[in-house]
Amino acid sequence: MQFDILTIFPELFSSPLQEGILRKALRAGQIAVNLHNIRQFAIDKHHMTDDRPFGGGEGMVMKPEPLSACLSEVQQEQKGRVILLSPRGAMYNQNVAERFAGYDKLVLVCGRYEGVDERFRQLYVDEELSIGDYVLTGGELAAMIVVDSVTRLLPGVLGCTDSALKDTFSRGLLKHGQYTRPREFQGQRVPDVLFSGDHKRIADFRFLESVRETLERRPAMLAEVTLTDAEVKLLKKNGIWDQIKAIRQQNGG
């Protein structure tokens, strides 16, 4: 898969791309990340990529000409889906990451200052995305999050093929707690069921723990999660179903 990133600060990506899973995926040729400096496409002698907003107001706005020129070069050989990282975009989540993993090429445009010229957005952008209800100094960190979250979903990138399938959010639940050695730590013991060797009991325990975590931390998620008849029966047996049922009724489910 190919990521093309349009930015005025390409150096910001140097360290993240040289660590962990992303480094391995790059070296294995599972992904390609191309950084494009928007300043190189500015038409004035000072390589200005921003200017004052028409109508007055605070800050600066990214100019459409350098952005469009940079994007045109990026799209020459192979067209990609153009994503603008912006605080006013639709919320990025696991479902979007899974959809993005199905593309051959993503073009990530890193917004800065007060945003990009609206004409560029209307003419060239396929999707406008936000990673949360807060404002960053620029879209570079958001673009890096997209690259990381999509890359780990690609076949063969993670060492364990089930890791991505059983992640938090993968099925609409937060992930259950995890344990490793030692068996006892500061008076706290690992639940005995995890040593039972009974795969069904362990799976049921982890499912219930996931539901309890979600109920405590993100209860609204339970309004939309799909549950099997066996799971509903298990929730009823453990006295949890009534709480979930109430959440669903409140949300019209």
C-alpha positions as CSV (number, residue, x, y, z in Angstrom):
1,M,0.0,0.0,0.0
2,Q,1.2,3.5,-0.8
3,F,0.8,6.6,1.4
4,D,1.6,10.0,-0.1
5,I,1.8,12.8,2.5
6,L,1.6,16.5,1.5
7,T,3.1,18.7,4.2
8,I,5.2,21.8,4.8
9,F,7.2,19.9,7.5
10,P,8.3,16.5,6.1
11,E,11.0,16.2,8.8
12,L,8.3,15.6,11.4
13,F,7.8,12.1,10.0
14,S,11.5,11.0,10.1
15,S,11.5,9.4,13.6
16,P,8.0,7.7,13.6
17,L,8.7,5.9,10.3
18,Q,12.0,4.5,11.6
19,E,10.5,2.6,14.6
20,G,8.6,-0.6,15.3
21,I,6.0,-2.0,13.0
22,L,6.1,0.8,10.5
23,R,9.9,0.4,10.1
24,K,9.4,-3.3,9.5
25,A,6.6,-2.8,7.0
26,L,8.6,-0.3,5.1
27,R,11.7,-2.5,4.9
28,A,9.5,-5.5,3.9
29,G,7.9,-3.5,1.1
30,Q,4.5,-3.9,2.6
31,I,4.0,-0.1,2.5
32,A,5.6,2.9,0.9
33,V,5.4,6.3,2.4
34,N,6.3,9.2,0.2
35,L,6.7,12.7,1.7
36,H,6.0,15.7,-0.5
37,N,7.1,19.2,0.6
38,I,4.3,21.7,-0.4
39,R,6.8,24.6,-0.3
40,Q,8.6,23.2,-3.3
41,F,5.5,24.0,-5.4
42,A,5.0,27.6,-4.2
43,I,5.2,30.0,-7.2
44,D,6.8,33.1,-5.4
45,K,10.5,33.6,-4.6
46,H,9.9,33.2,-0.8
47,H,8.1,29.8,-1.3
48,M,5.0,31.1,0.6
49,T,2.3,28.4,1.2
50,D,-0.1,30.6,3.2
51,D,-1.6,34.1,3.2
52,R,-4.0,36.3,5.1
53,P,-7.7,35.3,4.9
54,F,-10.0,37.4,2.7
55,G,-12.5,39.3,4.8
56,G,-10.1,39.6,7.7
57,G,-9.8,37.5,10.8
58,E,-7.1,35.7,12.7
59,G,-4.3,33.6,11.4
60,M,-3.2,32.5,8.0
61,V,-4.8,30.2,5.3
62,M,-2.9,27.7,3.2
63,K,-3.0,28.8,-0.5
64,P,-4.6,26.6,-3.1
65,E,-2.0,26.9,-5.9
66,P,0.9,25.1,-4.1
67,L,-1.5,22.4,-2.8
68,S,-3.0,21.7,-6.1
69,A,0.4,21.7,-7.9
70,C,1.8,19.3,-5.4
71,L,-1.3,17.0,-5.5
72,S,-1.3,17.0,-9.4
73,E,2.3,15.6,-9.4
74,V,1.4,13.0,-6.7
75,Q,-1.6,11.8,-8.7
76,Q,0.2,11.6,-12.1
77,E,1.2,7.9,-12.1
78,Q,-1.5,6.5,-9.8
79,K,-4.7,8.1,-8.5
80,G,-5.2,7.8,-4.7
81,R,-8.0,8.8,-2.4
82,V,-7.4,12.3,-1.1
83,I,-7.8,12.8,2.6
84,L,-7.6,16.2,4.3
85,L,-6.7,16.2,8.0
86,S,-8.7,18.9,9.6
87,P,-10.5,19.6,13.0
88,R,-13.8,20.0,11.2
89,G,-13.7,16.7,9.4
90,A,-15.7,13.6,10.1
91,M,-14.4,11.6,13.1
92,Y,-11.8,9.0,12.3
93,N,-12.4,5.6,13.9
94,Q,-11.6,1.9,13.4
95,N,-14.3,1.4,10.8
96,V,-12.7,4.1,8.7
97,A,-9.2,2.6,9.2
98,E,-10.5,-0.8,8.0
99,R,-12.0,0.9,4.9
100,F,-8.8,2.7,4.2
101,A,-6.9,-0.6,4.4
102,G,-8.8,-1.6,1.2
103,Y,-7.2,1.2,-0.9
104,D,-4.0,0.8,-2.9
105,K,-3.1,4.5,-2.3
106,L,-4.0,7.2,0.2
107,V,-3.0,10.8,-0.2
108,L,-3.0,12.6,3.1
109,V,-3.0,16.4,3.0
110,C,-1.8,18.0,6.3
111,G,-3.7,21.2,7.0
112,R,-2.0,24.0,8.9
113,Y,-2.8,27.4,10.4
114,E,-6.6,28.3,10.0
115,G,-7.0,25.6,7.4
116,V,-6.7,25.3,3.6
117,D,-8.4,27.4,1.0
118,E,-12.0,26.2,0.7
119,R,-11.7,26.0,-3.1
120,F,-8.9,23.4,-2.9
121,R,-11.1,21.3,-0.5
122,Q,-14.1,21.5,-2.8
123,L,-12.1,20.7,-6.0
124,Y,-9.7,18.0,-4.8
125,V,-10.6,16.5,-1.4
126,D,-12.5,13.2,-1.2
127,E,-12.8,13.1,2.5
128,E,-12.1,15.5,5.4
129,L,-11.1,13.8,8.7
130,S,-10.5,14.7,12.3
131,I,-8.8,12.4,14.8
132,G,-10.7,14.0,17.8
133,D,-12.4,17.0,19.1
134,Y,-9.3,19.1,19.8
135,V,-7.0,21.2,17.7
136,L,-3.4,20.4,16.8
137,T,-0.8,22.7,15.4
138,G,-1.0,20.8,12.1
139,G,-2.3,17.7,10.4
140,E,1.1,15.9,10.4
141,L,0.5,14.0,13.7
142,A,-3.0,13.1,12.5
143,A,-1.6,11.8,9.2
144,M,0.9,9.7,11.1
145,I,-2.0,8.2,13.2
146,V,-3.8,7.3,9.9
147,V,-0.6,5.6,8.5
148,D,0.0,3.7,11.7
149,S,-3.6,2.5,12.2
150,V,-4.1,1.5,8.6
151,T,-0.7,-0.2,8.2
152,R,-1.3,-2.6,11.1
153,L,-4.5,-3.8,9.4
154,L,-2.7,-4.9,6.2
155,P,-2.1,-8.6,5.7
156,G,1.2,-9.9,7.1
157,V,2.2,-6.7,8.9
158,L,1.5,-7.9,12.4
159,G,3.3,-11.0,13.6
160,C,0.1,-12.5,15.0
161,T,-2.7,-12.6,12.4
162,D,-5.4,-12.5,15.0
163,S,-4.1,-9.3,16.7
164,A,-6.0,-6.8,14.5
165,L,-9.1,-8.9,14.5
166,K,-9.4,-8.9,18.3
167,D,-8.3,-5.4,19.0
168,T,-10.3,-2.9,20.9
169,F,-13.1,-1.5,18.6
170,S,-12.7,-4.4,16.2
171,R,-16.2,-5.6,17.1
172,G,-17.5,-2.6,18.9
173,L,-16.2,-3.5,22.4
174,L,-13.3,-2.4,24.5
175,K,-10.7,-5.1,24.9
176,H,-10.5,-7.2,28.1
177,G,-7.6,-6.8,30.5
178,Q,-4.5,-8.7,29.8
179,Y,-2.1,-10.6,32.2
180,T,1.4,-12.0,32.0
181,R,4.1,-13.2,34.4
182,P,4.4,-13.1,37.4
183,R,1.2,-15.0,38.4
184,E,1.0,-12.8,41.5
185,F,2.0,-9.1,41.7
186,Q,1.8,-7.0,44.9
187,G,-1.0,-9.2,46.2
188,Q,-3.0,-9.3,43.0
189,R,-3.4,-12.7,41.4
190,V,-4.1,-13.6,37.7
191,P,-7.7,-15.0,37.4
192,D,-7.6,-18.8,37.8
193,V,-9.7,-19.3,34.7
194,L,-6.8,-18.3,32.5
195,F,-4.9,-21.3,33.7
196,S,-7.8,-23.7,33.2
197,G,-6.8,-24.8,29.6
198,D,-10.5,-24.6,28.8
199,H,-10.6,-22.4,25.7
200,K,-14.4,-21.8,25.8
201,R,-14.3,-20.8,29.5
202,I,-11.4,-18.4,28.8
203,A,-13.2,-17.0,25.7
204,D,-16.4,-16.5,27.8
205,F,-14.4,-14.8,30.6
206,R,-12.7,-12.5,28.2
207,F,-16.0,-11.6,26.4
208,L,-17.6,-10.8,29.8
209,E,-14.6,-8.7,30.8
210,S,-14.8,-6.8,27.5
211,V,-18.5,-6.0,28.0
212,R,-17.9,-4.9,31.6
213,E,-15.0,-2.6,30.5
214,T,-17.2,-1.1,27.8
215,L,-20.1,-0.7,30.2
216,E,-18.0,1.2,32.6
217,R,-15.9,3.3,30.2
218,R,-17.9,3.7,27.0
219,P,-21.5,2.5,27.5
220,A,-22.8,4.1,24.4
221,M,-20.9,1.6,22.3
222,L,-23.1,-1.2,23.6
223,A,-26.1,0.4,21.8
224,E,-24.8,-0.8,18.4
225,V,-22.7,-3.8,19.1
226,T,-23.9,-7.0,17.4
227,L,-24.3,-9.9,19.8
228,T,-25.0,-13.6,19.1
229,D,-27.8,-15.5,20.9
230,A,-25.2,-17.4,22.8
231,E,-23.6,-14.1,24.0
232,V,-26.9,-12.7,25.1
233,K,-27.6,-15.9,27.0
234,L,-24.2,-15.6,28.7
235,L,-24.9,-11.9,29.6
236,K,-28.2,-12.8,31.1
237,K,-26.7,-15.6,33.1
238,N,-24.2,-13.1,34.6
239,G,-26.7,-10.4,35.3
240,I,-25.4,-7.9,32.7
241,W,-28.0,-8.1,30.0
242,D,-30.6,-5.8,31.6
243,Q,-28.0,-2.9,31.7
244,I,-27.2,-3.4,28.0
245,K,-30.9,-3.7,27.2
246,A,-31.6,-0.3,28.9
247,I,-28.8,1.4,27.0
248,R,-30.2,0.0,23.7
249,Q,-33.7,1.2,24.5
250,Q,-32.4,4.7,25.4
251,N,-30.7,4.8,22.0
252,G,-33.7,3.5,20.1
253,G,-32.2,0.0,19.5
